[in-house]
């Protein structure tokens, strides 16, 4: 069962599909790993860097 619901934008769903296709991760793994990346960036004081990277790599 997918945990990603209709509250995400079409662009976000496209990114989700791309991650799923490239990694073969389950829905749960995608959500868990995204939280891990965000938490690691927070703990290392790198949230600003992560946000800048995400903006710079926006399609």
N, C-alpha and C positions, 0 to 999 in steps of 0.2 A: 504494500500500500504506500502510495506516495504521500509524503508529509508536506510537499510543496503544494500550495493551494493557489487559488485565483487571485490572491492579493499581490502577486508579483507581476511586474510589467512584462509585456511580450519580449522585450529585449533581454530581461533577466531569464525568462524561460528559454530563450535561444542559448544563452550562456550555460544554463543548467544542462541543456541537451548536449552541448559541445563537451562539457566536462564529463558527462555520463558516457558519451561515445568514446572519448579518448581514454578514460580510466577504467571503464567497466565497473565502476563503483555503484553500489546500491544507493537508493535515495537516502537512507540513513547514514551511510558512509560519507556521502557528499556533505550533508548537513553537519555531521560530527567533525569532519576534517576542516570545513570552513570555520567552525567555531574554534578549533584548535589553532589554526593559523592566526585568527583574530586575537585570541587570548595570548599567544606567544608574542605577537607584535606589541600588544599592550604591556606585557610583563617586561619586555626589553625596551620599552619607551619608543617604539617604532610605529605607532599608529599613524602619525603624520606621514611617514615614509610610505607605509602601506597604502594609505589613501591617495597619495600622489602617484604611486605606481599604478593603482587601479584607474585613476583618471587619465594618466598618460597612455595606458593600454586599452582605453575604451574604443570599441569599434565604431 
